[in-house]
């Protein structure tokens, strides 16, 4: 009985490992009053969401799950990277998307049942518990992908930047922050090189 409870606790702990659904960057937002940034993203881009399918789960971070807010991050990065270059231009944020893809893991229950049938003392409960443990272990071993995409319209020119990374196990706030910072740095480079 003790071993069953211990196994159940371990299975629950392992399946709880997944993805952080919010992030806070250690950034001081600057008062960039000379840089007016219009936030023209559609409302659905500003909301956090999650969608699941047979191939995995996609978690989208919205404004309520990214701190400081995306528009403030972009304004701060542009101002720090090029404080006066955009002062007389119309700058609009048209996209700020952070997505985490967590692939689905599966257990072949028929093979598991066949293997368990040959073990002394195995029953439906222990086979189900073993399936949960295996799913948790495979989830920890799976590689998750984090991507960030930022798009600006500067006057009539579109500038798009990306950041991304693959992480094994649980996706942490540090992982997500690194991808967002990568995309923000890419944005500044691309704005600097734009004609």
C-alpha contacts under 8 A as a table, 3 or more apart, distances in Angstrom:
res1	aa1	res2	aa2	distance
1	X	4	X	5.07
1	X	5	X	6.32
2	X	5	X	5.19
2	X	6	X	6.11
3	X	6	X	4.97
3	X	7	X	5.97
4	X	7	X	5.06
4	X	8	X	6.06
4	X	126	X	7.71
5	X	8	X	5.00
5	X	9	X	6.11
6	X	9	X	5.12
6	X	10	X	6.18
7	X	10	X	5.05
7	X	11	X	6.08
7	X	129	X	7.28
7	X	133	X	7.69
8	X	11	X	5.03
8	X	12	X	6.21
8	X	129	X	6.53
9	X	12	X	5.20
9	X	13	X	6.15
10	X	13	X	5.03
10	X	14	X	6.07
10	X	133	X	7.25
11	X	14	X	5.16
11	X	15	X	6.15
11	X	129	X	7.35
11	X	132	X	5.67
11	X	133	X	4.62
11	X	136	X	6.23
12	X	15	X	5.26
12	X	16	X	6.12
12	X	132	X	7.86
12	X	136	X	7.83
13	X	16	X	5.19
13	X	17	X	6.85
13	X	136	X	7.97
14	X	17	X	5.49
14	X	133	X	7.17
14	X	136	X	4.53
14	X	137	X	6.46
14	X	139	X	7.85
14	X	140	X	7.24
15	X	18	X	7.42
15	X	132	X	7.63
15	X	133	X	7.85
15	X	135	X	7.09
15	X	136	X	4.39
15	X	137	X	7.84
15	X	139	X	7.12
16	X	136	X	7.89
17	X	136	X	7.70
17	X	139	X	7.55
17	X	140	X	6.80
17	X	169	X	7.61
17	X	170	X	5.78
18	X	102	X	7.68
18	X	139	X	7.44
18	X	140	X	7.60
18	X	169	X	7.19
18	X	170	X	4.84
18	X	171	X	6.58
19	X	100	X	7.71
19	X	102	X	7.77
19	X	170	X	5.55
19	X	171	X	4.81
19	X	172	X	6.71
20	X	23	X	7.46
20	X	170	X	7.76
20	X	171	X	6.05
20	X	172	X	5.66
20	X	173	X	6.24
21	X	59	X	7.25
21	X	61	X	6.78
21	X	65	X	6.91
22	X	61	X	6.62
22	X	65	X	4.32
22	X	66	X	5.93
22	X	173	X	7.28
23	X	65	X	6.09
23	X	66	X	5.14
23	X	67	X	6.32
23	X	173	X	5.35
23	X	176	X	7.07
23	X	177	X	6.99
24	X	66	X	5.93
24	X	67	X	4.57
24	X	68	X	6.68
24	X	173	X	7.38
24	X	177	X	7.59
25	X	66	X	7.85
25	X	67	X	6.15
25	X	68	X	6.72
25	X	177	X	6.20
27	X	68	X	7.44
27	X	73	X	7.99
29	X	68	X	7.47
29	X	72	X	6.49
29	X	73	X	6.87
29	X	76	X	5.70
30	X	76	X	5.53
30	X	79	X	7.87
31	X	76	X	7.87
32	X	35	X	5.37
32	X	36	X	7.60
32	X	75	X	6.96
32	X	76	X	6.93
32	X	79	X	6.34
33	X	36	X	6.45
34	X	84	X	7.71
34	X	87	X	5.64
35	X	75	X	7.16
35	X	79	X	6.95
35	X	83	X	7.79
35	X	84	X	7.89
35	X	86	X	6.46
35	X	87	X	5.26
36	X	75	X	7.99
36	X	87	X	7.46
36	X	90	X	7.45
36	X	91	X	6.73
37	X	71	X	7.47
37	X	75	X	6.47
37	X	90	X	7.61
37	X	91	X	5.23
37	X	92	X	5.48
37	X	93	X	6.83
38	X	91	X	6.26
38	X	92	X	4.46
38	X	93	X	6.05
39	X	71	X	6.54
39	X	92	X	5.76
39	X	93	X	4.90
39	X	94	X	6.71
40	X	92	X	6.17
40	X	93	X	5.66
40	X	94	X	5.12
40	X	95	X	7.93
41	X	45	X	6.38
41	X	46	X	7.30
41	X	93	X	6.48
41	X	94	X	4.63
41	X	95	X	5.61
41	X	96	X	7.77
42	X	45	X	5.65
42	X	46	X	7.16
42	X	94	X	7.82
43	X	46	X	5.34
43	X	47	X	7.01
44	X	47	X	5.51
45	X	48	X	7.89
45	X	62	X	6.68
45	X	95	X	7.37
45	X	96	X	7.39
45	X	97	X	6.98
46	X	62	X	4.72
46	X	63	X	5.11
46	X	64	X	7.73
47	X	60	X	7.96
47	X	61	X	7.10
47	X	62	X	4.23
47	X	63	X	6.23
47	X	64	X	7.02
48	X	59	X	7.59
48	X	60	X	5.35
48	X	61	X	4.63
48	X	62	X	3.93
48	X	63	X	7.21
48	X	64	X	7.02
48	X	65	X	6.81
49	X	59	X	5.97
49	X	60	X	5.16
49	X	61	X	6.82
49	X	62	X	7.41
50	X	57	X	6.94
50	X	58	X	5.62
50	X	59	X	4.42
50	X	60	X	6.08
51	X	57	X	5.65
51	X	58	X	5.38
51	X	59	X	6.68
52	X	55	X	7.83
52	X	56	X	5.77
52	X	57	X	4.24
52	X	58	X	6.42
53	X	56	X	5.40
53	X	57	X	6.33
54	X	104	X	6.67
55	X	103	X	5.90
55	X	104	X	5.23
56	X	101	X	6.98
56	X	102	X	5.52
56	X	103	X	4.04
56	X	104	X	4.07
56	X	105	X	7.85
57	X	100	X	8.00
57	X	101	X	5.80
57	X	102	X	5.16
57	X	103	X	6.33
57	X	104	X	7.02
58	X	99	X	6.50
58	X	100	X	5.52
58	X	101	X	4.60
58	X	102	X	6.39
59	X	99	X	5.57
59	X	100	X	5.08
59	X	101	X	6.59
60	X	97	X	7.19
60	X	98	X	5.76
60	X	99	X	4.52
60	X	100	X	6.53
61	X	64	X	7.73
61	X	65	X	5.59
61	X	66	X	6.72
61	X	97	X	7.15
61	X	98	X	5.50
61	X	99	X	6.44
62	X	65	X	5.31
62	X	66	X	6.48
62	X	97	X	7.71
62	X	98	X	7.81
63	X	66	X	5.37
63	X	67	X	7.55
63	X	69	X	5.61
63	X	70	X	6.43
64	X	67	X	7.55
64	X	69	X	7.57
66	X	69	X	5.68
66	X	70	X	6.77
67	X	70	X	7.40
68	X	72	X	6.40
68	X	73	X	6.28
69	X	72	X	5.44
69	X	73	X	6.33
70	X	73	X	5.03
70	X	74	X	6.21
70	X	96	X	6.71
71	X	74	X	5.21
71	X	75	X	6.13
71	X	93	X	7.09
72	X	75	X	5.12
72	X	76	X	6.01
73	X	76	X	5.14
73	X	77	X	6.12
74	X	77	X	5.16
74	X	78	X	6.09
74	X	184	X	6.82
75	X	78	X	5.27
75	X	79	X	5.99
76	X	79	X	5.14
76	X	80	X	6.04
77	X	80	X	5.23
77	X	81	X	5.98
77	X	184	X	6.60
77	X	185	X	7.59
77	X	188	X	7.13
78	X	81	X	5.12
78	X	82	X	5.80
78	X	83	X	6.91
78	X	188	X	6.06
79	X	82	X	5.34
79	X	83	X	4.26
79	X	84	X	7.50
80	X	83	X	5.78
81	X	188	X	6.30
82	X	85	X	5.62
82	X	86	X	7.53
82	X	188	X	7.85
82	X	192	X	7.75
83	X	86	X	7.33
83	X	87	X	7.78
84	X	87	X	5.35
85	X	88	X	7.85
86	X	89	X	5.26
86	X	90	X	7.87
86	X	91	X	7.57
89	X	154	X	6.55
89	X	155	X	6.04
90	X	153	X	7.79
90	X	154	X	5.60
90	X	155	X	4.92
91	X	152	X	6.78
91	X	153	X	5.77
91	X	154	X	4.56
91	X	155	X	6.40
92	X	152	X	5.51
92	X	153	X	5.12
92	X	154	X	6.49
93	X	96	X	7.50
93	X	150	X	7.79
93	X	151	X	6.17
93	X	152	X	4.62
93	X	153	X	6.54
94	X	150	X	7.71
94	X	151	X	5.47
94	X	152	X	5.53
94	X	153	X	6.84
95	X	149	X	7.09
95	X	150	X	5.21
95	X	151	X	4.81
95	X	152	X	7.02
96	X	148	X	7.27
96	X	149	X	5.77
96	X	150	X	4.53
96	X	151	X	6.65
97	X	147	X	7.93
97	X	148	X	5.45
97	X	149	X	5.23
97	X	150	X	6.53
98	X	146	X	7.25
98	X	147	X	5.71
98	X	148	X	4.37
98	X	149	X	6.67
98	X	180	X	7.53
99	X	146	X	5.74
99	X	147	X	5.35
99	X	148	X	6.46
100	X	144	X	7.01
100	X	145	X	5.70
100	X	146	X	4.46
100	X	147	X	6.53
101	X	144	X	5.65
101	X	145	X	5.13
101	X	146	X	6.40
102	X	142	X	7.97
102	X	143	X	7.42
102	X	144	X	4.93
102	X	145	X	6.89
103	X	142	X	7.19
103	X	143	X	7.53
103	X	144	X	6.73
104	X	139	X	7.83
105	X	135	X	6.37
105	X	138	X	6.36
105	X	139	X	6.22
105	X	142	X	7.90
106	X	135	X	6.44
107	X	112	X	7.70
107	X	131	X	6.52
107	X	134	X	7.13
107	X	135	X	6.44
108	X	111	X	5.54
108	X	112	X	6.21
109	X	112	X	4.85
109	X	113	X	5.90
109	X	131	X	7.32
110	X	113	X	5.13
110	X	114	X	6.20
111	X	114	X	5.06
111	X	115	X	6.11
112	X	115	X	5.15
112	X	116	X	6.02
112	X	127	X	7.21
112	X	131	X	7.39
113	X	116	X	5.07
113	X	117	X	5.98
113	X	127	X	6.58
114	X	117	X	5.23
114	X	118	X	7.08
115	X	118	X	5.84
115	X	119	X	7.34
116	X	119	X	5.32
116	X	122	X	6.15
116	X	123	X	7.86
116	X	127	X	6.40
117	X	120	X	7.86
117	X	122	X	6.60
117	X	123	X	7.75
119	X	122	X	5.77
122	X	126	X	5.93
122	X	127	X	6.85
123	X	126	X	5.43
123	X	127	X	6.15
124	X	127	X	5.10
124	X	128	X	6.07
125	X	128	X	5.11
125	X	129	X	6.12
126	X	129	X	4.93
126	X	130	X	6.05
127	X	130	X	5.03
127	X	131	X	6.23
128	X	131	X	5.02
128	X	132	X	6.39
129	X	132	X	5.08
129	X	133	X	6.29
130	X	133	X	5.02
130	X	134	X	6.11
131	X	134	X	5.16
131	X	135	X	6.13
132	X	135	X	5.12
132	X	136	X	6.19
133	X	136	X	5.10
133	X	137	X	6.18
134	X	137	X	5.10
134	X	138	X	6.07
135	X	138	X	5.16
135	X	139	X	6.07
136	X	139	X	5.06
136	X	140	X	6.32
137	X	140	X	5.16
137	X	141	X	6.30
138	X	141	X	4.96
138	X	142	X	6.03
139	X	142	X	5.18
139	X	169	X	6.90
140	X	168	X	7.12
140	X	169	X	4.27
140	X	170	X	6.59
141	X	168	X	6.16
141	X	169	X	5.50
142	X	168	X	5.77
142	X	169	X	6.02
143	X	166	X	6.30
143	X	167	X	5.42
143	X	168	X	4.28
143	X	169	X	6.40
144	X	166	X	5.60
144	X	167	X	5.23
144	X	168	X	6.07
144	X	169	X	7.23
144	X	170	X	7.89
144	X	171	X	7.04
145	X	164	X	7.36
145	X	165	X	5.85
145	X	166	X	4.45
145	X	167	X	6.32
146	X	164	X	5.50
146	X	165	X	5.42
146	X	166	X	6.30
146	X	167	X	7.85
146	X	176	X	6.77
146	X	179	X	6.99
147	X	162	X	7.32
147	X	163	X	5.79
147	X	164	X	4.28
147	X	165	X	6.64
147	X	179	X	6.66
148	X	162	X	5.55
148	X	163	X	5.09
148	X	164	X	6.17
148	X	179	X	6.43
148	X	180	X	5.93
148	X	183	X	6.20
149	X	160	X	7.18
149	X	161	X	5.75
149	X	162	X	4.55
149	X	163	X	6.61
149	X	183	X	6.61
150	X	160	X	5.74
150	X	161	X	5.23
150	X	162	X	6.42
150	X	183	X	6.92
150	X	184	X	7.61
150	X	187	X	7.26
151	X	158	X	6.94
151	X	159	X	5.63
151	X	160	X	4.36
151	X	161	X	6.38
152	X	158	X	5.77
152	X	159	X	5.20
152	X	160	X	6.47
153	X	156	X	6.28
153	X	157	X	5.43
153	X	158	X	4.49
153	X	159	X	6.21
154	X	157	X	5.20
154	X	158	X	6.42
154	X	159	X	7.45
159	X	187	X	7.50
159	X	190	X	6.87
159	X	191	X	6.75
159	X	194	X	7.93
160	X	187	X	6.83
160	X	190	X	7.72
161	X	183	X	5.71
161	X	184	X	7.38
161	X	186	X	5.53
161	X	187	X	4.89
161	X	190	X	7.24
162	X	182	X	7.40
162	X	183	X	4.63
162	X	184	X	7.96
162	X	186	X	6.62
162	X	187	X	7.62
163	X	179	X	5.13
163	X	180	X	6.41
163	X	181	X	7.69
163	X	182	X	5.01
163	X	183	X	4.15
163	X	184	X	7.94
163	X	186	X	7.45
164	X	179	X	5.24
164	X	182	X	7.51
164	X	183	X	7.72
165	X	175	X	7.99
165	X	179	X	6.50
167	X	170	X	7.53
167	X	171	X	6.39
167	X	175	X	7.60
168	X	171	X	7.51
171	X	175	X	6.18
171	X	176	X	7.27
172	X	175	X	5.16
172	X	176	X	6.47
173	X	176	X	5.15
173	X	177	X	6.02
174	X	177	X	5.09
174	X	178	X	6.15
175	X	178	X	5.25
175	X	179	X	6.52
176	X	179	X	5.24
176	X	180	X	6.30
177	X	180	X	5.08
177	X	181	X	6.05
178	X	181	X	5.18
178	X	182	X	6.04
179	X	182	X	4.98
179	X	183	X	6.30
180	X	183	X	5.15
180	X	184	X	6.21
181	X	184	X	4.96
181	X	185	X	6.03
182	X	185	X	5.21
182	X	186	X	6.14
183	X	186	X	4.97
183	X	187	X	6.10
184	X	187	X	4.97
184	X	188	X	6.44
185	X	188	X	5.25
185	X	189	X	6.36
186	X	189	X	5.11
186	X	190	X	6.15
187	X	190	X	5.16
187	X	191	X	6.08
188	X	191	X	5.14
188	X	192	X	6.09
189	X	192	X	5.21
189	X	193	X	6.31
190	X	193	X	5.12
190	X	194	X	6.05
191	X	194	X	5.12
